[in-house]
Amino acid sequence: MDLLDFTPKTDDITIELKCGDKTLKNEDGSAMTWTIMAPHSEEAKSVVHTMTDARIEKAAKTKTKALKSAEVEEITLEGLAKTTRSWDITWDKKKPKYSVKLAIEILQKAPWIRELIEEARQDSMDFMKV
């Protein structure tokens, strides 16, 4: 046995978008998917550190000690959007290219996707199951 056997093997997580047990399909018949950076990946950590550093700097400048609930929601959405790597979705009858701005819009309007992402992120941390 080797400790490396108990380390994550990928830095990406691809989520099939589902409604109940049914995978959502694009017009071309392909499954709708949303790919995120795994929470343990260096790239995801970098996004979180950058966002956290910006919030700390802002708090120091404005001398605020607590975040408002709306700010927490904004930070959460921004973090999910910025740690999205790609997608294969249909949105407004188009197959849009990924952008942080559009990801935030989609996550606001389709909050069930956030739940799928959070579940997938949590499952990714279960890589130690034997």
N, C-alpha and C positions, 0 to 999 in steps of 0.2 A: 504494500500500500504506500502511496505517496501523497503528500499534502496537495500537490498539484492536481490530483484527481478530484479535489474538492474546491476547485476554483471555477469561476464562470468561463464558458467556452466561446461566448460571443458578446459583442458590444451593441448589438441591435436586437430589437424585439419587434416582430411583425404581428399585428393584431388583425384578425378577420372581423370586420364589422358585421354584427349580427343583430337581428331582432328576434328575441326568443332563441330558438335553436336554428333559425333560418339565416344563412349567410346572405348578406345583401349583394346584389349583382349590378355591375355596370351594364350599359346598353350592349356592349360587345360580349356579355356573358361572363366576363372575368369577375372574380370576387373583389369586393371593395376591401381594401386594406389600409392600415395606418401604421407606419414604421417609426418607432421611437428609439432614442439612445437608451441603452440599459443604464439604470441609476449608478452602477459601479464603474461605468466607463469613464475614462479620463476626459472625454469631450463633454459628457453630461456634468461631471464634477466642475469643469471649467465654467460652464454656463451658470451653474448654481453659485459658484464663488464670485463670478463677475456681478451677478444680480445682487448677491448679499453685500458685496463691497459697496455697490452703488447705494443700497439702502442705508448702510451704516454711515456712509459719507453724507447722505442727505439728512439723516437724523442728527448728525453732529452739527451740520450747518444751521438747521432749523431748531435745534435743541428740543426735538420731540422725543418722547420716551416710549410711546406706544403707537402701534398701528391701529387704524380704524378697520372695521370688518370689511368695508369695500376695498381697502388697500390690500388686505390679505387675499381677497378673491382675485383682484387684479394681478397680484404677484403669482398666485397659483396658475392662472390662465397663461400668463406670460411664460412661466417656467415650462408648462406643458407644451406650449407652442414652440418655444425655442429649443426644446429637446426632441421635437419631432424631426425626423430625418427626411421622410418622404411619405407619399400616399398614392393610392390608386383609387380615387373616389369620383363619384358624380355629384356635383353641387350646382344647383340652379341650371340643370340640364347641360352642364359642361363638365369636362374632365380637367379641372384647373391644375396649374403648376403650384407646388407648395410655396407658401410665403408665411411669415410669422403673422402678419396682419390678417390674412385669410384664416389661418389656423385659429386665431383668437376668436374671430367672428363665428366660425363653425362650432367651436367649443362652447361659445355662449348660447348659440341657437339650438345646439344638439347636445345638451349636457350628459346624455347617456353615453356619449363617446368618452367623456372624462372618466366615467365609471369603468369602462372597458380598459382604458389606459392604466388607471390606478390598479385595477385587478391584475393586469399583465405585469406591471412593475413589481407588485408584491410577489406574484408567482415566480418572477425572474430571480428573486432573492432566495427561492427555495432550491437552488442548484445543489445544495448539500444533501438532498434526499438520496438515500441509497436503496 
